[in-house]
Amino acid sequence: MLAGEIYSAVDSQLLEELAVAREMIHDYNSLRPSETTRKLEILKALLGHIADDAIIVNQPFHCDYGKQISVGERFFANFNFTVLDEAPVTIGNDCFIGPNVSIYTACHSTDPVERNSRREWAEPVTIGDNVWIGGSVTILPGVTIGDNVTIGAGSVVTKDIPSDSVAVGNPCKVTKSPVSS
């Protein structure tokens, strides 16, 4: 799965890993907002890597495995952040994620017979440093977003976005590059 090869989404080991992650996510989302220490403990146990510097992930948060997610320093994610991390999801330092943002790595065939076999593959998503992802953005498998980027609210990111740009729309396209100071 992590190598980008075709795998069975109903593999017993993967289903066990999903179940463990879902229990941790349930615990995380059930905590009181003031229980910041416990929230951080769960995120450190769930995610593959989080920086020691401040990290805030508002509840609810959802992911598949968690351990394929790496988050940099001073990270903030607003309500309803969803990450389907069948492949690595790497998020840099000083990134802000708006509400209702979804990052997908899982890929499915457009052929219904093949899709119904539950065979799928995954492609990584990489987000650079100093990135702001507006509310209700969807980031599709295989996308890389460069450093110093703003993605406008409601965008669907289907292709790579270069550093130092502003991009919006469905499909998301660069509207301003480089970013003006």
TAQUISUL-V730988 format. One record per residue. N is the residue number from 1. RES is the residue in one small letter. SS is DSSP state (H for helix, E for strand, C for the rest). PSI is psi in whole degrees, -180 to 180 (NA if undefined). Layout:
# TAQUISUL-V730988
<<N	RES	SS	PSI> <N	RES	SS	PSI>>
This chain:
# TAQUISUL-V730988
<<1	m	C	-50> <2	l	C	-21> <3	a	C	0> <4	g	C	9> <5	e	C	162> <6	i	C	136> <7	y	E	167> <8	s	E	122> <9	a	C	-11> <10	v	C	20> <11	d	C	134> <12	s	H	-38> <13	q	H	-43> <14	l	H	-40> <15	l	H	-37> <16	e	H	-44> <17	e	H	-41> <18	l	H	-42> <19	a	H	-42> <20	v	H	-46> <21	a	H	-40> <22	r	H	-35> <23	e	H	-43> <24	m	H	-41> <25	i	H	-40> <26	h	H	-46> <27	d	H	-44> <28	y	H	-50> <29	n	H	-16> <30	s	H	-10> <31	l	C	152> <32	r	C	146> <33	p	C	-29> <34	s	C	-11> <35	e	C	59> <36	t	H	-38> <37	t	H	-47> <38	r	H	-38> <39	k	H	-44> <40	l	H	-39> <41	e	H	-45> <42	i	H	-44> <43	l	H	-40> <44	k	H	-34> <45	a	H	-31> <46	l	H	-49> <47	l	C	153> <48	g	C	-41> <49	h	E	134> <50	i	E	141> <51	a	C	158> <52	d	C	-23> <53	d	C	168> <54	a	C	133> <55	i	E	132> <56	i	E	125> <57	v	E	104> <58	n	C	147> <59	q	C	149> <60	p	C	152> <61	f	E	142> <62	h	E	142> <63	c	E	170> <64	d	C	-64> <65	y	C	-34> <66	g	C	-46> <67	k	C	-12> <68	q	C	5> <69	i	E	130> <70	s	E	126> <71	v	E	137> <72	g	C	-169> <73	e	C	152> <74	r	C	48> <75	f	E	140> <76	f	E	129> <77	a	E	130> <78	n	C	-174> <79	f	C	146> <80	n	C	40> <81	f	E	124> <82	t	E	129> <83	v	E	116> <84	l	E	96> <85	d	C	59> <86	e	C	-23> <87	a	C	167> <88	p	C	139> <89	v	E	115> <90	t	E	124> <91	i	E	128> <92	g	C	-166> <93	n	C	151> <94	d	C	44> <95	c	C	141> <96	f	E	128> <97	i	E	122> <98	g	C	177> <99	p	C	150> <100	n	C	32> <101	v	C	139> <102	s	E	135> <103	i	E	125> <104	y	E	136> <105	t	C	-20> <106	a	E	138> <107	c	E	143> <108	h	C	148> <109	s	C	149> <110	t	C	-11> <111	d	C	120> <112	p	H	-35> <113	v	H	-48> <114	e	H	-43> <115	r	H	-42> <116	n	H	-11> <117	s	C	-9> <118	r	C	20> <119	r	E	133> <120	e	E	178> <121	w	E	172> <122	a	E	150> <123	e	C	135> <124	p	C	158> <125	v	E	133> <126	t	E	131> <127	i	E	127> <128	g	C	-165> <129	d	C	154> <130	n	C	48> <131	v	C	138> <132	w	E	120> <133	i	E	115> <134	g	C	169> <135	g	C	146> <136	s	C	32> <137	v	C	143> <138	t	E	127> <139	i	E	121> <140	l	C	165> <141	p	C	144> <142	g	C	3> <143	v	C	141> <144	t	E	128> <145	i	E	125> <146	g	C	-172> <147	d	C	154> <148	n	C	45> <149	v	C	145> <150	t	E	129> <151	i	E	121> <152	g	C	149> <153	a	C	140> <154	g	C	2> <155	s	C	154> <156	v	E	109> <157	v	E	109> <158	t	C	-18> <159	k	C	164> <160	d	C	146> <161	i	E	123> <162	p	C	158> <163	s	C	157> <164	d	C	43> <165	s	E	166> <166	v	E	134> <167	a	E	141> <168	v	E	163> <169	g	C	179> <170	n	E	100> <171	p	C	154> <172	c	C	130> <173	k	E	149> <174	v	E	128> <175	t	E	-17> <176	k	E	123> <177	s	E	137> <178	p	C	167> <179	v	C	132> <180	s	C	145> <181	s	C	NA>>
